[in-house]
Amino acid sequence: MRVEFTKGPGTSYEIAVHRETGAALAPRNGPGGHPYLPHDLLHLLAEIEAGIPLGVFGQLASGDNGLF
């Protein structure tokens, strides 16, 4: 899975998830946050570093569309 963050004005950003399993997900606007650390990026990093296989991004990678 590839996760792409695109910076917008201020603290806004867009996130796109490219995955091999499940239907394609349309890019969406993120909820904002710190100017250099998007909210969703922190979720992704925490899940990777803590080894959480079924966090938000793990579920997306397995084919779920969740509330994303």
PDB file of N, CA, C and O in Angstrom, chain B, residues numbered from 101:
ATOM      1  N   MET B 101       0.848  -1.164   0.000  1.00  0.00           N
ATOM      2  CA  MET B 101       0.000   0.000   0.000  1.00  0.00           C
ATOM      3  C   MET B 101       0.894   1.227   0.000  1.00  0.00           C
ATOM      4  O   MET B 101       1.946   1.254   0.638  1.00  0.00           O
ATOM      5  N   ARG B 102       0.450   2.245  -0.733  1.00  0.00           N
ATOM      6  CA  ARG B 102       1.168   3.524  -0.774  1.00  0.00           C
ATOM      7  C   ARG B 102       0.205   4.606  -0.304  1.00  0.00           C
ATOM      8  O   ARG B 102      -0.926   4.695  -0.782  1.00  0.00           O
ATOM      9  N   VAL B 103       0.663   5.425   0.634  1.00  0.00           N
ATOM     10  CA  VAL B 103      -0.141   6.517   1.164  1.00  0.00           C
ATOM     11  C   VAL B 103       0.531   7.814   0.749  1.00  0.00           C
ATOM     12  O   VAL B 103       1.725   8.011   0.976  1.00  0.00           O
ATOM     13  N   GLU B 104      -0.251   8.693   0.139  1.00  0.00           N
ATOM     14  CA  GLU B 104       0.292   9.938  -0.410  1.00  0.00           C
ATOM     15  C   GLU B 104      -0.388  11.130   0.254  1.00  0.00           C
ATOM     16  O   GLU B 104      -1.614  11.238   0.247  1.00  0.00           O
ATOM     17  N   PHE B 105       0.416  12.022   0.827  1.00  0.00           N
ATOM     18  CA  PHE B 105      -0.081  13.237   1.453  1.00  0.00           C
ATOM     19  C   PHE B 105       0.301  14.415   0.564  1.00  0.00           C
ATOM     20  O   PHE B 105       1.448  14.526   0.130  1.00  0.00           O
ATOM     21  N   THR B 106      -0.659  15.291   0.296  1.00  0.00           N
ATOM     22  CA  THR B 106      -0.409  16.485  -0.504  1.00  0.00           C
ATOM     23  C   THR B 106      -0.787  17.703   0.333  1.00  0.00           C
ATOM     24  O   THR B 106      -1.935  17.856   0.749  1.00  0.00           O
ATOM     25  N   LYS B 107       0.199  18.565   0.572  1.00  0.00           N
ATOM     26  CA  LYS B 107      -0.023  19.746   1.416  1.00  0.00           C
ATOM     27  C   LYS B 107      -0.910  20.750   0.701  1.00  0.00           C
ATOM     28  O   LYS B 107      -0.769  21.001  -0.496  1.00  0.00           O
ATOM     29  N   GLY B 108      -1.827  21.316   1.473  1.00  0.00           N
ATOM     30  CA  GLY B 108      -2.684  22.392   0.993  1.00  0.00           C
ATOM     31  C   GLY B 108      -2.329  23.670   1.729  1.00  0.00           C
ATOM     32  O   GLY B 108      -1.288  23.733   2.383  1.00  0.00           O
ATOM     33  N   PRO B 109      -3.163  24.679   1.638  1.00  0.00           N
ATOM     34  CA  PRO B 109      -2.877  25.924   2.360  1.00  0.00           C
ATOM     35  C   PRO B 109      -3.032  25.746   3.874  1.00  0.00           C
ATOM     36  O   PRO B 109      -3.882  24.984   4.336  1.00  0.00           O
ATOM     37  N   GLY B 110      -2.217  26.446   4.623  1.00  0.00           N
ATOM     38  CA  GLY B 110      -2.282  26.369   6.093  1.00  0.00           C
ATOM     39  C   GLY B 110      -1.979  24.967   6.579  1.00  0.00           C
ATOM     40  O   GLY B 110      -0.956  24.389   6.212  1.00  0.00           O
ATOM     41  N   THR B 111      -2.857  24.418   7.398  1.00  0.00           N
ATOM     42  CA  THR B 111      -2.649  23.067   7.922  1.00  0.00           C
ATOM     43  C   THR B 111      -3.473  22.029   7.170  1.00  0.00           C
ATOM     44  O   THR B 111      -3.570  20.882   7.607  1.00  0.00           O
ATOM     45  N   SER B 112      -4.066  22.417   6.044  1.00  0.00           N
ATOM     46  CA  SER B 112      -4.889  21.458   5.290  1.00  0.00           C
ATOM     47  C   SER B 112      -4.004  20.548   4.435  1.00  0.00           C
ATOM     48  O   SER B 112      -2.883  20.905   4.075  1.00  0.00           O
ATOM     49  N   TYR B 113      -4.530  19.376   4.125  1.00  0.00           N
ATOM     50  CA  TYR B 113      -3.828  18.430   3.262  1.00  0.00           C
ATOM     51  C   TYR B 113      -4.838  17.477   2.661  1.00  0.00           C
ATOM     52  O   TYR B 113      -5.971  17.363   3.128  1.00  0.00           O
ATOM     53  N   GLU B 114      -4.407  16.802   1.622  1.00  0.00           N
ATOM     54  CA  GLU B 114      -5.211  15.752   0.995  1.00  0.00           C
ATOM     55  C   GLU B 114      -4.456  14.444   1.155  1.00  0.00           C
ATOM     56  O   GLU B 114      -3.227  14.418   1.107  1.00  0.00           O
ATOM     57  N   ILE B 115      -5.187  13.375   1.342  1.00  0.00           N
ATOM     58  CA  ILE B 115      -4.573  12.062   1.501  1.00  0.00           C
ATOM     59  C   ILE B 115      -5.162  11.112   0.464  1.00  0.00           C
ATOM     60  O   ILE B 115      -6.375  11.062   0.263  1.00  0.00           O
ATOM     61  N   ALA B 116      -4.282  10.364  -0.185  1.00  0.00           N
ATOM     62  CA  ALA B 116      -4.705   9.351  -1.146  1.00  0.00           C
ATOM     63  C   ALA B 116      -4.077   8.028  -0.732  1.00  0.00           C
ATOM     64  O   ALA B 116      -2.913   7.981  -0.333  1.00  0.00           O
ATOM     65  N   VAL B 117      -4.850   6.958  -0.828  1.00  0.00           N
ATOM     66  CA  VAL B 117      -4.378   5.625  -0.471  1.00  0.00           C
ATOM     67  C   VAL B 117      -4.454   4.750  -1.714  1.00  0.00           C
ATOM     68  O   VAL B 117      -5.530   4.549  -2.277  1.00  0.00           O
ATOM     69  N   HIS B 118      -3.321   4.238  -2.133  1.00  0.00           N
ATOM     70  CA  HIS B 118      -3.234   3.350  -3.293  1.00  0.00           C
ATOM     71  C   HIS B 118      -2.956   1.954  -2.744  1.00  0.00           C
ATOM     72  O   HIS B 118      -1.932   1.727  -2.100  1.00  0.00           O
ATOM     73  N   ARG B 119      -3.861   1.029  -2.999  1.00  0.00           N
ATOM     74  CA  ARG B 119      -3.733  -0.302  -2.406  1.00  0.00           C
ATOM     75  C   ARG B 119      -4.013  -1.382  -3.431  1.00  0.00           C
ATOM     76  O   ARG B 119      -4.570  -1.128  -4.500  1.00  0.00           O
ATOM     77  N   GLU B 120      -3.617  -2.585  -3.083  1.00  0.00           N
ATOM     78  CA  GLU B 120      -3.777  -3.725  -3.977  1.00  0.00           C
ATOM     79  C   GLU B 120      -5.065  -4.486  -3.731  1.00  0.00           C
ATOM     80  O   GLU B 120      -5.534  -5.197  -4.620  1.00  0.00           O
ATOM     81  N   THR B 121      -5.651  -4.358  -2.543  1.00  0.00           N
ATOM     82  CA  THR B 121      -6.851  -5.102  -2.169  1.00  0.00           C
ATOM     83  C   THR B 121      -8.023  -4.146  -1.969  1.00  0.00           C
ATOM     84  O   THR B 121      -7.880  -3.114  -1.315  1.00  0.00           O
ATOM     85  N   GLY B 122      -9.165  -4.486  -2.524  1.00  0.00           N
ATOM     86  CA  GLY B 122     -10.357  -3.663  -2.342  1.00  0.00           C
ATOM     87  C   GLY B 122     -10.504  -2.618  -3.418  1.00  0.00           C
ATOM     88  O   GLY B 122      -9.609  -2.404  -4.235  1.00  0.00           O
ATOM     89  N   ALA B 123     -11.657  -1.971  -3.401  1.00  0.00           N
ATOM     90  CA  ALA B 123     -11.949  -0.930  -4.381  1.00  0.00           C
ATOM     91  C   ALA B 123     -11.044   0.278  -4.177  1.00  0.00           C
ATOM     92  O   ALA B 123     -10.552   0.525  -3.076  1.00  0.00           O
ATOM     93  N   ALA B 124     -10.835   1.021  -5.249  1.00  0.00           N
ATOM     94  CA  ALA B 124     -10.023   2.231  -5.164  1.00  0.00           C
ATOM     95  C   ALA B 124     -10.704   3.236  -4.231  1.00  0.00           C
ATOM     96  O   ALA B 124     -11.931   3.331  -4.192  1.00  0.00           O
ATOM     97  N   LEU B 125      -9.903   3.967  -3.497  1.00  0.00           N
ATOM     98  CA  LEU B 125     -10.420   4.991  -2.592  1.00  0.00           C
ATOM     99  C   LEU B 125     -10.155   6.362  -3.194  1.00  0.00           C
ATOM    100  O   LEU B 125      -9.039   6.650  -3.628  1.00  0.00           O
ATOM    101  N   ALA B 126     -11.170   7.198  -3.219  1.00  0.00           N
ATOM    102  CA  ALA B 126     -10.993   8.563  -3.713  1.00  0.00           C
ATOM    103  C   ALA B 126     -10.170   9.360  -2.708  1.00  0.00           C
ATOM    104  O   ALA B 126     -10.339   9.187  -1.501  1.00  0.00           O
ATOM    105  N   PRO B 127      -9.272  10.237  -3.190  1.00  0.00           N
ATOM    106  CA  PRO B 127      -8.539  11.093  -2.256  1.00  0.00           C
ATOM    107  C   PRO B 127      -9.524  11.925  -1.441  1.00  0.00           C
ATOM    108  O   PRO B 127     -10.611  12.264  -1.907  1.00  0.00           O
ATOM    109  N   ARG B 128      -9.120  12.245  -0.214  1.00  0.00           N
ATOM    110  CA  ARG B 128      -9.988  13.051   0.643  1.00  0.00           C
ATOM    111  C   ARG B 128      -9.159  14.096   1.372  1.00  0.00           C
ATOM    112  O   ARG B 128      -7.937  13.986   1.479  1.00  0.00           O
ATOM    113  N   ASN B 129      -9.845  15.097   1.864  1.00  0.00           N
ATOM    114  CA  ASN B 129      -9.180  16.120   2.670  1.00  0.00           C
ATOM    115  C   ASN B 129      -8.985  15.592   4.078  1.00  0.00           C
ATOM    116  O   ASN B 129      -9.882  14.975   4.653  1.00  0.00           O
ATOM    117  N   GLY B 130      -7.810  15.838   4.627  1.00  0.00           N
ATOM    118  CA  GLY B 130      -7.525  15.440   5.995  1.00  0.00           C
ATOM    119  C   GLY B 130      -8.104  16.454   6.971  1.00  0.00           C
ATOM    120  O   GLY B 130      -8.504  17.546   6.568  1.00  0.00           O
ATOM    121  N   PRO B 131      -8.153  16.099   8.255  1.00  0.00           N
ATOM    122  CA  PRO B 131      -8.745  16.988   9.248  1.00  0.00           C
ATOM    123  C   PRO B 131      -7.847  18.142   9.682  1.00  0.00           C
ATOM    124  O   PRO B 131      -8.229  18.912  10.563  1.00  0.00           O
ATOM    125  N   GLY B 132      -6.681  18.277   9.094  1.00  0.00           N
ATOM    126  CA  GLY B 132      -5.780  19.369   9.473  1.00  0.00           C
ATOM    127  C   GLY B 132      -4.830  18.928  10.566  1.00  0.00           C
ATOM    128  O   GLY B 132      -4.499  17.747  10.667  1.00  0.00           O
ATOM    129  N   GLY B 133      -4.396  19.857  11.373  1.00  0.00           N
ATOM    130  CA  GLY B 133      -3.468  19.528  12.449  1.00  0.00           C
ATOM    131  C   GLY B 133      -2.254  20.420  12.416  1.00  0.00           C
ATOM    132  O   GLY B 133      -2.337  21.579  12.012  1.00  0.00           O
ATOM    133  N   HIS B 134      -1.152  19.899  12.831  1.00  0.00           N
ATOM    134  CA  HIS B 134       0.109  20.615  12.869  1.00  0.00           C
ATOM    135  C   HIS B 134       0.561  20.943  11.443  1.00  0.00           C
ATOM    136  O   HIS B 134       0.327  20.139  10.541  1.00  0.00           O
ATOM    137  N   PRO B 135       1.197  22.092  11.207  1.00  0.00           N
ATOM    138  CA  PRO B 135       1.600  22.462   9.849  1.00  0.00           C
ATOM    139  C   PRO B 135       2.562  21.479   9.182  1.00  0.00           C
ATOM    140  O   PRO B 135       2.579  21.380   7.955  1.00  0.00           O
ATOM    141  N   TYR B 136       3.366  20.748   9.965  1.00  0.00           N
ATOM    142  CA  TYR B 136       4.349  19.830   9.377  1.00  0.00           C
ATOM    143  C   TYR B 136       4.020  18.363   9.629  1.00  0.00           C
ATOM    144  O   TYR B 136       4.631  17.488   9.016  1.00  0.00           O
ATOM    145  N   LEU B 137       3.073  18.074  10.514  1.00  0.00           N
ATOM    146  CA  LEU B 137       2.723  16.695  10.840  1.00  0.00           C
ATOM    147  C   LEU B 137       1.218  16.502  10.694  1.00  0.00           C
ATOM    148  O   LEU B 137       0.474  16.692  11.657  1.00  0.00           O
ATOM    149  N   PRO B 138       0.763  16.128   9.502  1.00  0.00           N
ATOM    150  CA  PRO B 138      -0.672  15.923   9.313  1.00  0.00           C
ATOM    151  C   PRO B 138      -1.220  14.871  10.279  1.00  0.00           C
ATOM    152  O   PRO B 138      -0.541  13.895  10.600  1.00  0.00           O
ATOM    153  N   HIS B 139      -2.434  15.078  10.729  1.00  0.00           N
ATOM    154  CA  HIS B 139      -3.112  14.186  11.662  1.00  0.00           C
ATOM    155  C   HIS B 139      -3.044  12.725  11.212  1.00  0.00           C
ATOM    156  O   HIS B 139      -2.696  11.843  11.997  1.00  0.00           O
ATOM    157  N   ASP B 140      -3.377  12.477   9.951  1.00  0.00           N
ATOM    158  CA  ASP B 140      -3.396  11.102   9.450  1.00  0.00           C
ATOM    159  C   ASP B 140      -1.995  10.509   9.328  1.00  0.00           C
ATOM    160  O   ASP B 140      -1.826   9.295   9.446  1.00  0.00           O
ATOM    161  N   LEU B 141      -0.997  11.346   9.095  1.00  0.00           N
ATOM    162  CA  LEU B 141       0.381  10.858   9.045  1.00  0.00           C
ATOM    163  C   LEU B 141       0.796  10.327  10.413  1.00  0.00           C
ATOM    164  O   LEU B 141       1.495   9.318  10.503  1.00  0.00           O
ATOM    165  N   LEU B 142       0.373  10.998  11.470  1.00  0.00           N
ATOM    166  CA  LEU B 142       0.697  10.523  12.816  1.00  0.00           C
ATOM    167  C   LEU B 142       0.036   9.177  13.093  1.00  0.00           C
ATOM    168  O   LEU B 142       0.638   8.312  13.730  1.00  0.00           O
ATOM    169  N   HIS B 143      -1.207   8.989  12.616  1.00  0.00           N
ATOM    170  CA  HIS B 143      -1.862   7.683  12.742  1.00  0.00           C
ATOM    171  C   HIS B 143      -1.035   6.615  12.034  1.00  0.00           C
ATOM    172  O   HIS B 143      -0.766   5.555  12.599  1.00  0.00           O
ATOM    173  N   LEU B 144      -0.636   6.894  10.804  1.00  0.00           N
ATOM    174  CA  LEU B 144       0.136   5.938  10.012  1.00  0.00           C
ATOM    175  C   LEU B 144       1.450   5.580  10.705  1.00  0.00           C
ATOM    176  O   LEU B 144       1.785   4.401  10.819  1.00  0.00           O
ATOM    177  N   LEU B 145       2.186   6.571  11.161  1.00  0.00           N
ATOM    178  CA  LEU B 145       3.468   6.320  11.824  1.00  0.00           C
ATOM    179  C   LEU B 145       3.296   5.542  13.123  1.00  0.00           C
ATOM    180  O   LEU B 145       4.071   4.628  13.407  1.00  0.00           O
ATOM    181  N   ALA B 146       2.290   5.895  13.909  1.00  0.00           N
ATOM    182  CA  ALA B 146       2.045   5.183  15.170  1.00  0.00           C
ATOM    183  C   ALA B 146       1.711   3.713  14.909  1.00  0.00           C
ATOM    184  O   ALA B 146       2.194   2.830  15.618  1.00  0.00           O
ATOM    185  N   GLU B 147       0.889   3.451  13.897  1.00  0.00           N
ATOM    186  CA  GLU B 147       0.527   2.067  13.577  1.00  0.00           C
ATOM    187  C   GLU B 147       1.738   1.266  13.115  1.00  0.00           C
ATOM    188  O   GLU B 147       1.900   0.105  13.493  1.00  0.00           O
ATOM    189  N   ILE B 148       2.579   1.878  12.307  1.00  0.00           N
ATOM    190  CA  ILE B 148       3.788   1.184  11.823  1.00  0.00           C
ATOM    191  C   ILE B 148       4.735   0.915  12.984  1.00  0.00           C
ATOM    192  O   ILE B 148       5.171  -0.220  13.179  1.00  0.00           O
ATOM    193  N   GLU B 149       5.055   1.946  13.751  1.00  0.00           N
ATOM    194  CA  GLU B 149       6.042   1.819  14.827  1.00  0.00           C
ATOM    195  C   GLU B 149       5.569   0.917  15.961  1.00  0.00           C
ATOM    196  O   GLU B 149       6.375   0.194  16.546  1.00  0.00           O
ATOM    197  N   ALA B 150       4.276   0.945  16.282  1.00  0.00           N
ATOM    198  CA  ALA B 150       3.747   0.127  17.377  1.00  0.00           C
ATOM    199  C   ALA B 150       3.351  -1.272  16.910  1.00  0.00           C
ATOM    200  O   ALA B 150       2.975  -2.118  17.720  1.00  0.00           O
ATOM    201  N   GLY B 151       3.435  -1.511  15.602  1.00  0.00           N
ATOM    202  CA  GLY B 151       3.091  -2.829  15.070  1.00  0.00           C
ATOM    203  C   GLY B 151       1.607  -3.146  15.215  1.00  0.00           C
ATOM    204  O   GLY B 151       1.235  -4.268  15.557  1.00  0.00           O
ATOM    205  N   ILE B 152       0.768  -2.157  14.954  1.00  0.00           N
ATOM    206  CA  ILE B 152      -0.683  -2.350  15.053  1.00  0.00           C
ATOM    207  C   ILE B 152      -1.184  -2.770  13.670  1.00  0.00           C
ATOM    208  O   ILE B 152      -1.328  -1.924  12.787  1.00  0.00           O
ATOM    209  N   PRO B 153      -1.452  -4.066  13.470  1.00  0.00           N
ATOM    210  CA  PRO B 153      -1.784  -4.539  12.124  1.00  0.00           C
ATOM    211  C   PRO B 153      -3.178  -4.159  11.637  1.00  0.00           C
ATOM    212  O   PRO B 153      -3.405  -4.091  10.429  1.00  0.00           O
ATOM    213  N   LEU B 154      -4.115  -3.909  12.547  1.00  0.00           N
ATOM    214  CA  LEU B 154      -5.478  -3.592  12.117  1.00  0.00           C
ATOM    215  C   LEU B 154      -5.939  -2.222  12.586  1.00  0.00           C
ATOM    216  O   LEU B 154      -7.099  -2.024  12.946  1.00  0.00           O
ATOM    217  N   GLY B 155      -4.992  -1.270  12.573  1.00  0.00           N
ATOM    218  CA  GLY B 155      -5.371   0.113  12.830  1.00  0.00           C
ATOM    219  C   GLY B 155      -6.065   0.657  11.587  1.00  0.00           C
ATOM    220  O   GLY B 155      -6.437  -0.113  10.701  1.00  0.00           O
ATOM    221  N   VAL B 156      -6.239   1.942  11.513  1.00  0.00           N
ATOM    222  CA  VAL B 156      -6.932   2.564  10.383  1.00  0.00           C
ATOM    223  C   VAL B 156      -6.296   2.148   9.058  1.00  0.00           C
ATOM    224  O   VAL B 156      -6.996   1.721   8.139  1.00  0.00           O
ATOM    225  N   PHE B 157      -4.983   2.270   8.958  1.00  0.00           N
ATOM    226  CA  PHE B 157      -4.322   1.981   7.686  1.00  0.00           C
ATOM    227  C   PHE B 157      -4.187   0.486   7.428  1.00  0.00           C
ATOM    228  O   PHE B 157      -4.219   0.059   6.274  1.00  0.00           O
ATOM    229  N   GLY B 158      -4.039  -0.309   8.468  1.00  0.00           N
ATOM    230  CA  GLY B 158      -4.007  -1.761   8.295  1.00  0.00           C
ATOM    231  C   GLY B 158      -5.325  -2.289   7.764  1.00  0.00           C
ATOM    232  O   GLY B 158      -5.354  -3.187   6.923  1.00  0.00           O
ATOM    233  N   GLN B 159      -6.419  -1.723   8.265  1.00  0.00           N
ATOM    234  CA  GLN B 159      -7.736  -2.127   7.776  1.00  0.00           C
ATOM    235  C   GLN B 159      -7.925  -1.720   6.321  1.00  0.00           C
ATOM    236  O   GLN B 159      -8.489  -2.473   5.527  1.00  0.00           O
ATOM    237  N   LEU B 160      -7.452  -0.530   5.977  1.00  0.00           N
ATOM    238  CA  LEU B 160      -7.546  -0.097   4.584  1.00  0.00           C
ATOM    239  C   LEU B 160      -6.722  -1.001   3.676  1.00  0.00           C
ATOM    240  O   LEU B 160      -7.162  -1.352   2.581  1.00  0.00           O
ATOM    241  N   ALA B 161      -5.530  -1.377   4.125  1.00  0.00           N
ATOM    242  CA  ALA B 161      -4.664  -2.243   3.321  1.00  0.00           C
ATOM    243  C   ALA B 161      -5.298  -3.609   3.109  1.00  0.00           C
ATOM    244  O   ALA B 161      -5.064  -4.242   2.080  1.00  0.00           O
ATOM    245  N   SER B 162      -6.098  -4.076   4.068  1.00  0.00           N
ATOM    246  CA  SER B 162      -6.721  -5.395   3.936  1.00  0.00           C
ATOM    247  C   SER B 162      -8.004  -5.381   3.109  1.00  0.00           C
ATOM    248  O   SER B 162      -8.635  -6.420   2.920  1.00  0.00           O
ATOM    249  N   GLY B 163      -8.390  -4.199   2.616  1.00  0.00           N
ATOM    250  CA  GLY B 163      -9.537  -4.107   1.733  1.00  0.00           C
ATOM    251  C   GLY B 163     -10.758  -3.417   2.298  1.00  0.00           C
ATOM    252  O   GLY B 163     -11.734  -3.206   1.578  1.00  0.00           O
ATOM    253  N   ASP B 164     -10.726  -3.058   3.584  1.00  0.00           N
ATOM    254  CA  ASP B 164     -11.867  -2.392   4.203  1.00  0.00           C
ATOM    255  C   ASP B 164     -11.903  -0.930   3.748  1.00  0.00           C
ATOM    256  O   ASP B 164     -10.853  -0.326   3.525  1.00  0.00           O
ATOM    257  N   ASN B 165     -13.088  -0.366   3.610  1.00  0.00           N
ATOM    258  CA  ASN B 165     -13.169   1.057   3.288  1.00  0.00           C
ATOM    259  C   ASN B 165     -13.508   1.879   4.510  1.00  0.00           C
ATOM    260  O   ASN B 165     -13.445   3.108   4.458  1.00  0.00           O
ATOM    261  N   GLY B 166     -13.869   1.234   5.615  1.00  0.00           N
ATOM    262  CA  GLY B 166     -14.079   1.882   6.902  1.00  0.00           C
ATOM    263  C   GLY B 166     -14.810   3.203   6.800  1.00  0.00           C
ATOM    264  O   GLY B 166     -15.683   3.373   5.949  1.00  0.00           O
ATOM    265  N   LEU B 167     -14.464   4.123   7.651  1.00  0.00           N
ATOM    266  CA  LEU B 167     -15.044   5.462   7.640  1.00  0.00           C
ATOM    267  C   LEU B 167     -14.111   6.439   6.955  1.00  0.00           C
ATOM    268  O   LEU B 167     -14.323   7.651   6.999  1.00  0.00           O
ATOM    269  N   PHE B 168     -13.095   5.916   6.330  1.00  0.00           N
ATOM    270  CA  PHE B 168     -12.075   6.744   5.707  1.00  0.00           C
ATOM    271  C   PHE B 168     -12.684   7.509   4.550  1.00  0.00           C
ATOM    272  O   PHE B 168     -11.989   8.274   3.881  1.00  0.00           O
TER     273      PHE B 168
END
